[in-house]
């Protein structure tokens, strides 16, 4: 079962929802931990999380959507040539 089979709207990437999910997961622990994070540590954590997400189901959805977009644009360009 693919992601799109489980959720018909799963093909749509919502960056705000993804950012909120990542932020809530990152700061779900003890609030004292948030006080000791410096900017570089936080930057590295976000970098690692984004890389992990892009290698998983989210990355697959983005890749699938980009491929659909490219195919659609190629077809649109070919169709416009037929009318010229």
Residue frames as a rotation matrix with the C-alpha (Angstrom) as fourth column:
UNK 1
0.581 0.814 0.000 0.00
0.814 -0.581 0.000 0.00
0.000 0.000 -1.000 0.00
UNK 2
-0.408 -0.734 0.543 1.45
0.716 -0.626 -0.308 3.36
0.566 0.263 0.781 -1.03
UNK 3
-0.843 0.048 -0.535 1.07
0.363 -0.683 -0.634 6.65
-0.396 -0.729 0.559 0.78
UNK 4
-0.789 0.558 -0.260 -1.45
-0.612 -0.667 0.425 7.89
0.064 0.494 0.867 -1.78
UNK 5
-0.416 0.661 -0.625 -3.55
0.111 0.719 0.686 4.71
0.902 0.216 -0.373 -1.39
UNK 6
-0.474 0.186 -0.861 -3.86
0.870 0.251 -0.425 5.27
0.137 -0.950 -0.281 2.34
UNK 7
-0.043 0.398 -0.916 -4.69
0.452 -0.810 -0.373 8.99
-0.891 -0.430 -0.145 2.09
UNK 8
0.427 0.271 0.862 -6.09
0.901 -0.054 -0.430 10.45
-0.070 0.961 -0.267 -1.14
UNK 9
0.977 -0.039 0.209 -4.75
-0.014 -0.992 -0.122 13.91
0.213 0.116 -0.970 -0.21
UNK 10
0.639 -0.768 -0.050 -1.28
0.339 0.223 0.914 12.60
-0.691 -0.601 0.402 0.65
UNK 11
0.208 -0.578 0.789 0.15
0.970 0.018 -0.243 13.79
0.126 0.816 0.564 -2.67
UNK 12
0.606 0.070 0.792 -0.13
0.164 -0.986 -0.038 17.37
0.778 0.153 -0.609 -1.52
UNK 13
-0.277 -0.811 -0.515 2.85
0.841 0.054 -0.538 18.66
0.464 -0.582 0.667 0.42
UNK 14
0.781 0.521 0.345 1.92
0.239 -0.759 0.605 21.04
0.577 -0.390 -0.717 3.23
UNK 15
-0.198 -0.980 0.035 5.13
0.322 -0.098 -0.942 22.70
0.926 -0.175 0.335 4.44
UNK 16
-0.199 0.171 0.965 3.37
-0.759 -0.650 -0.041 24.37
0.620 -0.740 0.259 7.38
UNK 17
0.827 0.544 0.143 2.01
-0.523 0.651 0.550 21.06
0.206 -0.529 0.823 8.66
UNK 18
0.577 -0.693 -0.433 5.40
0.477 0.716 -0.509 19.37
0.663 0.088 0.744 8.21
UNK 19
-0.368 -0.737 0.567 7.19
-0.060 -0.590 -0.805 22.20
0.928 -0.330 0.173 10.03
UNK 20
0.162 0.513 0.843 4.70
-0.900 -0.275 0.340 22.08
0.406 -0.813 0.417 12.90
UNK 21
0.950 0.178 -0.256 5.09
-0.101 0.953 0.285 18.31
0.295 -0.245 0.924 13.21
UNK 22
0.194 -0.963 -0.189 8.88
0.510 0.263 -0.819 18.55
0.838 0.063 0.542 13.18
UNK 23
-0.380 -0.331 0.864 8.88
-0.423 -0.768 -0.481 21.35
0.823 -0.548 0.151 15.75
UNK 24
0.505 0.636 0.583 6.49
-0.818 0.137 0.559 19.55
0.275 -0.759 0.590 18.09
UNK 25
0.870 -0.252 -0.424 8.55
0.261 0.965 -0.038 16.35
0.419 -0.078 0.905 17.86
UNK 26
-0.047 -0.985 0.166 11.77
0.340 -0.172 -0.924 18.24
0.939 0.013 0.343 18.48
UNK 27
-0.650 -0.203 0.732 10.53
-0.469 -0.651 -0.597 20.07
0.598 -0.731 0.328 21.58
UNK 28
0.392 0.860 -0.328 8.29
-0.270 0.448 0.852 17.35
0.880 -0.246 0.407 23.00
UNK 29
-0.056 -0.522 -0.851 10.87
0.690 0.596 -0.411 16.56
0.722 -0.610 0.327 25.68
UNK 30
0.159 0.009 -0.987 11.73
0.940 -0.305 0.149 18.40
-0.300 -0.952 -0.057 28.87
UNK 31
0.899 0.249 0.360 11.39
0.365 -0.880 -0.303 22.20
0.242 0.404 -0.882 28.56
UNK 32
0.645 -0.739 -0.194 14.77
-0.174 -0.390 0.904 22.60
-0.744 -0.550 -0.381 30.29
UNK 33
0.001 -0.638 0.770 16.38
0.751 0.509 0.421 21.02
-0.660 0.578 0.480 27.20
UNK 34
0.554 0.293 0.779 15.12
0.784 -0.497 -0.371 23.90
0.279 0.817 -0.505 25.04
UNK 35
0.976 -0.176 -0.124 16.98
-0.099 -0.878 0.468 26.40
-0.192 -0.445 -0.875 27.26
UNK 36
0.274 -0.952 0.139 20.39
-0.123 0.109 0.986 24.82
-0.954 -0.287 -0.087 26.65
UNK 37
0.361 -0.114 0.926 20.20
0.864 0.414 -0.286 24.55
-0.350 0.903 0.248 22.85
UNK 38
-0.279 -0.458 -0.844 22.44
-0.031 -0.874 0.485 27.02
-0.960 0.162 0.230 21.10
UNK 39
0.404 0.505 -0.763 21.79
-0.706 -0.357 -0.611 28.13
-0.581 0.785 0.213 17.54
UNK 40
-0.362 -0.634 -0.683 24.37
-0.918 0.369 0.143 25.80
0.161 0.679 -0.716 15.97
UNK 41
-0.916 0.076 0.393 22.98
-0.087 0.920 -0.381 22.75
-0.391 -0.384 -0.837 17.81
UNK 42
0.037 0.999 -0.025 19.45
-0.083 -0.021 -0.996 23.65
-0.996 0.039 0.082 16.80
UNK 43
0.232 -0.022 -0.973 20.55
-0.927 -0.308 -0.214 24.21
-0.295 0.951 -0.092 13.19
UNK 44
-0.754 -0.591 -0.286 22.24
-0.645 0.748 0.155 20.79
0.122 0.302 -0.946 13.12
UNK 45
-0.665 0.585 0.464 19.15
0.078 0.672 -0.737 19.10
-0.743 -0.454 -0.492 14.62
UNK 46
0.353 0.822 -0.447 16.87
-0.392 -0.304 -0.869 20.69
-0.850 0.482 0.215 12.01
UNK 47
-0.099 -0.501 -0.860 19.33
-0.995 0.030 0.097 19.75
-0.023 0.865 -0.502 9.25
UNK 48
-0.941 -0.298 0.161 19.36
-0.312 0.948 -0.064 16.11
-0.133 -0.111 -0.985 10.41
UNK 49
-0.325 0.905 0.274 15.57
0.096 0.320 -0.943 15.93
-0.941 -0.280 -0.191 10.73
UNK 50
0.386 0.462 -0.798 14.99
-0.698 -0.420 -0.580 17.41
-0.603 0.781 0.161 7.28
UNK 51
-0.467 -0.631 -0.620 17.48
-0.876 0.427 0.225 14.98
0.123 0.647 -0.752 5.72
UNK 52
-0.902 0.165 0.400 15.76
-0.006 0.920 -0.392 12.02
-0.432 -0.356 -0.828 7.41
UNK 53
0.038 0.996 -0.082 12.32
-0.074 -0.079 -0.994 13.19
-0.997 0.044 0.071 6.28
UNK 54
0.284 0.040 -0.958 13.46
-0.894 -0.349 -0.280 13.71
-0.346 0.936 -0.064 2.69
UNK 55
-0.741 -0.578 -0.342 14.89
-0.657 0.729 0.192 10.20
0.138 0.367 -0.920 2.58
UNK 56
-0.792 0.497 0.355 11.60
0.167 0.735 -0.657 8.70
-0.587 -0.462 -0.665 3.75
UNK 57
-0.145 0.868 0.475 7.97
0.924 0.291 -0.249 8.87
-0.355 0.403 -0.844 2.69
UNK 58
0.535 0.323 -0.781 7.98
0.160 -0.946 -0.283 12.66
-0.830 0.027 -0.557 2.45
UNK 59
-0.380 -0.778 -0.501 10.87
-0.475 -0.300 0.827 12.60
-0.794 0.552 -0.255 -0.01
UNK 60
-0.779 0.165 0.605 9.10
0.505 0.737 0.450 9.96
-0.372 0.656 -0.657 -2.07
UNK 61
0.302 0.953 -0.026 5.96
0.800 -0.268 -0.537 12.12
-0.519 0.141 -0.843 -2.23
UNK 62
0.341 -0.250 -0.906 7.96
-0.272 -0.949 0.159 15.19
-0.900 0.192 -0.392 -3.23
UNK 63
-0.740 -0.673 0.014 9.78
-0.230 0.272 0.934 13.21
-0.633 0.688 -0.356 -5.93
UNK 64
-0.466 0.656 0.594 6.51
0.814 0.581 -0.003 11.78
-0.347 0.482 -0.804 -7.24
UNK 65
0.539 0.723 -0.431 4.92
0.520 -0.689 -0.505 15.25
-0.663 0.048 -0.747 -7.33
UNK 66
-0.034 -0.635 -0.772 7.92
-0.470 -0.671 0.573 16.78
-0.882 0.383 -0.275 -9.13
UNK 67
-0.866 -0.273 0.419 7.82
0.177 0.616 0.768 13.99
-0.468 0.739 -0.485 -11.72
UNK 68
0.010 0.951 0.308 4.10
0.914 0.117 -0.390 14.59
-0.407 0.285 -0.868 -12.27
UNK 69
0.533 0.152 -0.833 4.77
0.052 -0.988 -0.148 18.31
-0.845 0.036 -0.534 -12.67
UNK 70
-0.481 -0.800 -0.359 7.58
-0.413 -0.154 0.898 17.72
-0.773 0.580 -0.256 -15.19
UNK 71
-0.725 0.269 0.634 5.45
0.598 0.703 0.385 15.30
-0.342 0.658 -0.671 -17.23
UNK 72
0.350 0.927 -0.138 2.55
0.760 -0.367 -0.536 17.76
-0.548 0.083 -0.833 -17.22
UNK 73
0.334 -0.296 -0.895 4.80
-0.293 -0.935 0.199 20.61
-0.896 0.196 -0.399 -18.40
UNK 74
-0.783 -0.612 0.111 6.36
-0.132 0.337 0.932 18.45
-0.608 0.715 -0.344 -21.14
UNK 75
-0.398 0.726 0.561 2.90
0.869 0.495 -0.023 17.44
-0.294 0.478 -0.828 -22.35
UNK 76
0.540 0.592 -0.598 1.78
0.419 -0.806 -0.419 21.07
-0.730 -0.024 -0.683 -22.26
UNK 77
-0.135 -0.694 -0.707 4.82
-0.470 -0.584 0.662 22.14
-0.872 0.422 -0.247 -24.31
UNK 78
-0.888 -0.172 0.427 4.26
0.228 0.643 0.732 19.35
-0.400 0.747 -0.531 -26.85
UNK 79
-0.003 0.973 0.233 0.58
0.913 0.097 -0.395 20.20
-0.407 0.212 -0.889 -27.12
UNK 80
0.481 0.165 -0.861 1.35
0.012 -0.983 -0.182 23.88
-0.876 0.077 -0.475 -27.76
UNK 81
-0.608 -0.751 -0.257 3.74
-0.335 -0.051 0.941 22.89
-0.720 0.658 -0.220 -30.56
UNK 82
-0.600 0.447 0.663 0.96
0.700 0.694 0.166 20.95
-0.386 0.564 -0.730 -32.26
UNK 83
0.478 0.860 -0.175 -1.11
0.701 -0.495 -0.514 24.15
-0.529 0.123 -0.840 -32.53
UNK 84
0.123 -0.509 -0.852 1.69
-0.240 -0.848 0.472 26.21
-0.963 0.147 -0.227 -34.07
